[in-house]
Amino acid sequence: MPVAPRILAVATLLSTLLLAGCATPSSQTPAMDEPQPERTVLVTRHAEKGRFSADPSLSERGVQRAEALSLLPVSEGVRTIITTQFKRTIETAQPLADRLGVEPRVINATARPNDLRSLAEEIRDGATKGTVLVVGHSNTVPMIIAELGGPGDVFLTEEDYGDLFILTLDADGNFAGIERTRYGD
């Protein structure tokens, strides 16, 4: 091969290698350059319960409301579900758990601030994955919201069903906002 075409071939090869070395695929971008996403925590009281039992199941209306919860667009990102040990909270979360293939984590119901504080710290620290759904009770929902940094004036009566609190936490787990909405009406 004459010298000129050989030099041209080497120059082309070198420029191709140099350009290839400068290119960085987006998948190799260092994680520290990517902003950490906000986290979402959904907090709701169990749906309507049946009567005349220490641990009642959901009523027919409660079953309908639980199904409505499972179909909310905001529920699509749920990766962690936390309920208490009572049938009514488990049954409220079950349609969503079944649809998403998520095994609910059952914790003992408590209104003790230290226990709820520990749960909130776990959520804020990111130990839970994706969007978190917490199904509680009329007395624990306001406490959980407050422990996550939300307003301390949330109040639910024994007749309040279908309220959904959508909390946003920033990348550091700090409270960034809350929206109160309804479902299943």
N, C-alpha and C positions, 0 to 999 in steps of 0.2 A: 504494500500500500504506500503511495507517495506520502511525503511528509505533511503536506498541507491538509489532505483529508484526515490523516491520523491526528493531527493537532486539533482539527475541528471536532472530531469524534471525542477526543479526550476532554476538550473544553465543554462540549455539550454534556458529557457524563458528569464532569465536575460541577457544572451549574445546576444540573438536576439534583445531584446529591446535596449541594448547598441549600437549595430551595426546600428540599424534602426535610432537611434538618431544622429549618426555621419554622416549619409548620407544626403546630401542636393541636392534636385533635381535641375537641371540646370535652370529650369524656375524660381527658387527663388533666383538666383544669384543677388546680389544687382546691380542696374542700374549703380552705380558709377564705378563698376569694368569693365563694358562694354565700349569699345572705341566708341565714337560717330562717326557715319558714315559721310563721305564726302557728300556734296550736289552737285547736278548737275543743272545747269541753261542752257537751250537752248535758244539762241537768234537768231531770223531770221527776215528778212524783209518780208513783204507780197509778195505773188506770183504776177505774171504778171496781170496787171489790164487792163480793157477795156478802151476805149477812149471816149472823148467827154462828160464828166460828171463831176460835182463837187465832187461827191462821187461814183466813178465807182465800179461796181462789177468786179470780176475776169474775165479775158478772158478765152477762151477755154484752152489755154496753162496754164494759172494760175490755173484752176480747176484741171488739170492733175498734176501740181506740188504740189498742196495742198494735193491731194490724196497720192502722193509719200511721203510727209512729214509724213502722218499718218501711213505709213507702215514701217518707219525706226525702226530698233531694239532699238535705243537709246530712241525712243518715248514711249516705253512700260512702263517706270516708271513714266511718267508724271502724276501728281496728281493735279497740279495747272496750269491753262492756263490764261494768261493775254494778252488782245488785246486792241487796241484803239477802238474808236467808229465808225470808218470807215468800210464800207462793206468789203473792200479788206483785212483788217486784220482779221476780224471776219470770213470771208469765207476761209481764209488760214488755220485757226485753226479748223474750224468746222468738217472736216472729222475725225480728231484725237479726238476731243471732243465727237463726236457721237460714235466712236469706243470704247472709254474708259469710256463713261458715265460721263464725267467731264463737268460741266457748266462753260464756260469761264467767267472770270471777265473782264468787259469792263471798261477801264479808259479813261479819256479825253486825246487825243493826245496833246502832248506838247513838245516843245524843250527847255523848261525852266529848267535850271540845278537844281533848288531847288526841283521841282516836281519829276524829275528823281532820284535825290538823295534820296528822301523819299521812292520811289519805291525800289531802291537798298537796302536801310536800312531795309526795311520790308523783303526782300528776304534774306539778310545776317543774320538777327536776327532770321530766322527760322519761321516767322509768316506764310509763305507759306508751304504747305505740299508736300513731295516727290520731284521728279524732277519737275522743273518749266519750262514752255515754255512761252516765251515772243515774241509776234509778233508785230513788230514795222515798222518803215519807214526808208528810206535811211539816214535821218538826226538824228533819235533817236537811232537807233541800236548802232552806235559807242559811243554815249553818255552813254547809258545804260551799255555797256561793261566797259567803263572807270569808271563809278560810282561803279561798282562791283569790282573795283580794277584791271581790265584787262588793256591791253595796250591802250594808248591814241592815237595811230596812225592808228586805223582801219578806212578805208574809203570805202564808197559805192557810186557808181554813180547812176544816175537815171535809168540806164539800167542793174544794178546788181540784179539778182534774183537767188535764189537757194543757197545762202551762208548760212551755218548753223554754228554758233559759239557755241561750247560746253565748257562752263566754269565749272571748278571745284572749289568749296569752301571747306575749311577745316571745322572741327567741330565747330570752333568759327566764321564761316562766312567770313573768310579771303580768298582772292583770292589765289588759289593754282595752277592754270594752265588753258590753253585755247587751244582748237584745232579748226581750221577752216576747214570745209569740205563742200562738195556740195551735193545736193540732187535733184532728178527729172530731171536730164539731159539725 
